[in-house]
Amino acid sequence: MAIINPKTKPLRDLIRDRYYKVPLYQRPYDWDIDKVSVLWDDINKSDSGYFLGFVLFRPEDPEDPHPVEFEVVDGQQRLATLLLLLRAAIETLEQIGAEEAGEFQKEYIAQRPAGVKESRLTLILSKRDKDKFESLLSGETFTSGKKLSSWKNLDEAMKFFKEKFDSLKEDKGKDGIVNLLNEKILKLSFLDVLLGTDSDVYQFFETLNDRGMDLSIADLVKNRVCGEATKQGVSVEDSALTIDRISEELGSGKLKTFLLHYC
């Protein structure tokens, strides 16, 4: 198994000048307001550099010695939530005309690579959540006839953080927001683990599960099934949606058993 130079990195180095996308087989955004609230409390109660665990990425080009584009294997929920947090802070700073708002947006949310005219979002979610998430990070209005639970989660997380930063603005002003971002949020630390191939990804998860880590075998099997889908003439998206429907019918607690016994 090829693990590429794992390093502990602060959030600012994890997301600056790097671009991530969530593959179609990954679950939608599923952090409810309780998880979002716990993250906020943990950050505020902890010292600078609070450790948020490992994140697992696969470089788009494993042969590139300095990759900047990655597929998210594990860490989607935390990355998406923290980017919503940053965007909520930016919107509050925009309301008071703080020049830092544009700086944070360009450095961490919508970056512009050298030689490219248009900016790119740091994180692109899978197709089901892509447009909704993009609208939130861009401060644009999003309209759709659909009502997905993941969109509700995204809206509630954004609303929660916006209320927190509005309150911080009233209490400590612009400096309170900027200091929280620079001294706490952007210094959150992660173990940045890069894996070279899909086989390395599966082996990594299997190894951690064998050692007692509470990682979802259901997700591992789902990833494998969807990864093989194109060989059977079925799109990855259709496979992911089918497994999601099975999960909804069975309940998340039974999905693991179903996959292990029937897939």
Buried (B, 14 or more C-beta within 10 A) or exposed (E): EEEBEEEEBBBBBBBEEBBBBBBBBBBBBEBEEEBBEEBBEEBEEEEBEBEBEBBBBBBBEBEEEEBBBBBBBBBBBBBBBBBBBBBBBBBBBBEEEBEBBEEBBEBBBBBEEEEEEEBEBBBBBBBBBBBBBBBBBBEEEBEEEEEBEBBBBBBBBBBBBBEBBBEBBEEEEBEBBBEBBBEBBBBBBBBBBBBBEBEBBBBBBBEBBEEEEEBBBBBBBBBBBBBEBEEEEBEBBEBBBBBBEBBEEBEEEEBBEBBEEEE
